[in-house]
Amino acid sequence: MTIKRSSIQIRALELMRKGLITHAEAAAQIDTSRQAIRQMCVRAGIDAIMTRHRHLQRLFHKATADKKDAG
């Protein structure tokens, strides 16, 4: 079964794949439920929660390293 996605859904999936937005943020932008977003992620093979977690870890570690370099 093929699922047609709108360009905004595709963009939301791309952003979640990079860890830049959460399920809730994507749901708000697409005007749908978080459950529907979660199902989209599952079908697309995206673990948005862990990707977001890793993205935030990289940001915090970079900020910590930048502080050490400046000090």
Secondary structure, 3 states (H helix, E strand, C coil): CCCCCCHHHHHHHHHHHCCCCCHHHHHHHHCCCHHHHHHHHHHHCCCHHHHHHHHHHHHHHHHHHHHHHHC
